[in-house]
């Protein structure tokens, strides 16, 4: 697993953002064009939530690997986490990583959308989700930031991957083994800050293009 590399990518993107306020500037520029201009403080609240969102991914990796080792399900967990990892190292990125924080939002969205999709599948099949508190609202936030066009392409890629594995029954067997071990991912997102960020987004009307 390349968790350390992913964390380094995130840390570099966050450092770039803190030095340049690139996402803050994009938010102010885009919202001004929709006559919903926001001030710097609101833009920074939204930017800070983007940072929280992308940092979910290495957190899920670390939790998954640690608890899988304790439960003796390393092989099954590695199978699933390798899928999450793959989106960070695609040769043709939807948003190039050179754009800093916004450049890794697509990678984080693909990973978190994949995990939420598996959690929803578990809920349908076993009446219990894979994540203790779902990522649907957080993913909606990220979707609005990266825009519908990019989000839809990522969703199709994730859904194709899941269909391929489910057809082969691989993921089904993996999830069955994980469930028998009573494993769940803990979602550390603070609901209050998420709701605040979503509330701000609704007021902005970012549109289908997001801030890209």
Secondary structure as the mmCIF struct_conf table of DSSP 4:
data_model
#
loop_
_struct_conf.conf_type_id
_struct_conf.id
_struct_conf.beg_label_comp_id
_struct_conf.beg_label_asym_id
_struct_conf.beg_label_seq_id
_struct_conf.end_label_comp_id
_struct_conf.end_label_asym_id
_struct_conf.end_label_seq_id
HELX_RH_AL_P HELX_RH_AL_P1 UNK A 3 UNK A 20
HELX_RH_AL_P HELX_RH_AL_P2 UNK A 22 UNK A 33
TURN_TY1_P TURN_TY1_P1 UNK A 34 UNK A 35
HELX_RH_AL_P HELX_RH_AL_P3 UNK A 40 UNK A 54
TURN_TY1_P TURN_TY1_P2 UNK A 55 UNK A 55
HELX_RH_AL_P HELX_RH_AL_P4 UNK A 56 UNK A 71
TURN_TY1_P TURN_TY1_P3 UNK A 72 UNK A 72
HELX_RH_AL_P HELX_RH_AL_P5 UNK A 74 UNK A 86
HELX_RH_3T_P HELX_RH_3T_P1 UNK A 87 UNK A 89
BEND BEND1 UNK A 91 UNK A 92
BEND BEND2 UNK A 94 UNK A 95
HELX_RH_3T_P HELX_RH_3T_P2 UNK A 97 UNK A 99
TURN_TY1_P TURN_TY1_P4 UNK A 100 UNK A 100
HELX_RH_AL_P HELX_RH_AL_P6 UNK A 101 UNK A 126
BEND BEND3 UNK A 127 UNK A 128
BEND BEND4 UNK A 130 UNK A 130
STRN STRN1 UNK A 131 UNK A 131
BEND BEND5 UNK A 132 UNK A 133
BEND BEND6 UNK A 135 UNK A 135
HELX_RH_AL_P HELX_RH_AL_P7 UNK A 136 UNK A 146
HELX_RH_AL_P HELX_RH_AL_P8 UNK A 148 UNK A 167
TURN_TY1_P TURN_TY1_P5 UNK A 168 UNK A 169
HELX_RH_AL_P HELX_RH_AL_P9 UNK A 170 UNK A 180
TURN_TY1_P TURN_TY1_P6 UNK A 181 UNK A 182
STRN STRN2 UNK A 185 UNK A 185
HELX_RH_AL_P HELX_RH_AL_P10 UNK A 191 UNK A 204
TURN_TY1_P TURN_TY1_P7 UNK A 208 UNK A 211
#
